[in-house]
């Protein structure tokens, strides 16, 4: 059973078809699992094989296609009628002679779309060169159009129900971050602290459980905090360790990411000053954000807020996020960086992430937020500071 009213899915399709029409696309192939979920409601750990959704400019419902053994999963989780759920046999799976996109092409042939203009997601993790070649070989008369950002651009503006799921995810990440900080101490193995984090993410709150997150817990310590995306090791935490925590809560695959920094012992004056500058800049920038400004204006405000300090942040300071699957909770659309002129609109959601990584250590303190009619509101209620044990 889909987790939204059918009317919401139909409203999404209306917006998607408007973009398809402008791009001259008659059939849209959605292969990214978040986009497939968005149009059909499908939610299963089956994205290790080829699957997808077909949105037609002139048909009311999309088509879900995937592995035959996952077809019941589509019956359970989507809002689609039986005739719009297709399953291919197992001899298509990881075969050297057949490919699931051969099967998808047969669907289009049978429905009379063998000469259509087809939009495909050319730059996502789940659409391979072989998948593209299969379409070209089986449908030589179609015109292929890159539609990689078409659905994600619609997904940028969330419905009120989507915002509610993200708020639920926020309650989970609050508990998860508190659990992580409580678990970490000198003598504790990093992996044991990570295990407590996973437990907190899945157990959720007393009212609802959580889902797996699109990114594994990022929680390096000591010198490993000098870079952005390391996890845990066998080592035990020691006095003098910096620990970075980039964690998330997830409900129905809607995320709430959050970063904080913990120090075991007495932090250096340098780390204390960096924490002060970053948190102050974060607070100033959040107070500045409102609908109508652009992503690059947000980044500019951040840059000006730290201009009198020694802190330098060369990479983007945030990005849009929401519904997603491994390996990333970001939507791959808007970024808070120079040159991004995306205009902020109510119910857009962003992860403001001014991570600082130096030669020997790092500092992170982030906030997920959504745009309101008059400004922005943060999802999470958790102290913005350097935590010290």
PyMOL commands that set and color helices and strands:
alter all, ss='L'
color gray80, all
select helices_A, chain A and resi 6-23+33-40+68-77+82-84+90-92+100-110+129-138+150-155+160-183+190-203+222-226+269-288+295-305
alter helices_A, ss='H'
color red, helices_A
select strands_A, chain A and resi 27-30+52-56+63-67+85-88+117-120+143-146+242-251+254-263+318-321+330-335+349-352+356-357+362-363+367-371+376-378+386-388
alter strands_A, ss='S'
color yellow, strands_A
deselect
rebuild
show_as cartoon
